[in-house]
């Protein structure tokens, strides 16, 4: 089968997902004019590309922030798309209110580049990051709207800040940040004297190493497709706490899910440790080989329907 998968090109994770799909699929990736199936992994291209689409079109919608609902062209999706692929049941539930086309749940996988063995430099690097035995808490995703200090509310940086400020009163903590658009947290960390380190352009090797150095990883989002951090922290056997968002309840042990700031602090103080459970789930159910095979099966069934 010949499939077209569009590129995102801005450094968002979608190009990494496309790269893994190309690596593990049994099908051929081709140009849009030669495709049997068109998968718009970056659905924001839909409006500009629909005129080029001659084969059945499937769009991926990753999550739907309530305050950004007007940005979605649901009428066009319903008219021209053959179906919508979502990574979790929560996104499916929201979209049922707006889409009349079929919705299919196919989860994200942990990216192959993040499946590196533990680096021999972990002990040395952790001493650099935590010279005074600080407890290292990771957050490796955006928290601001573009280059401003305005919080990206769907990512919940305000919640993350409240959790960290609560823990700072009781514990010797330090936050490890990576990625772009972190100005909201950096500004507030400076304001409240929260110790942190920031790696804006961490390499793949460094990102894997940083995961291995962490004591905890927090996800405080309000709306998510994954996030990938849930899969990555689980695979790297980092203790993790998360809001009930995206794929988190599917991947994580139920003890790792938090309903509010108080539960984050309480479970941290209880030292909730479900690393082995979370790792086994990712290893058994969310590797690229497994999920890409599911996608291939799905797309081939769609071709059979139109023959």
PyMOL commands that set and color helices and strands:
alter all, ss='L'
color gray80, all
select helices_A, chain A and resi 14-24+32-34+43-52+66-71+74-80+89-95+112-114+122-129+153-155+157-168+183-191+204-213+228-235+248-251+254-256+261-269+275-285+288-306
alter helices_A, ss='H'
color red, helices_A
select strands_A, chain A and resi 2-5+28-29+37-40+56-60+83-86+102-105+135-139+173-178+196-199+216-219+239-243+257-258
alter strands_A, ss='S'
color yellow, strands_A
deselect
rebuild
show_as cartoon
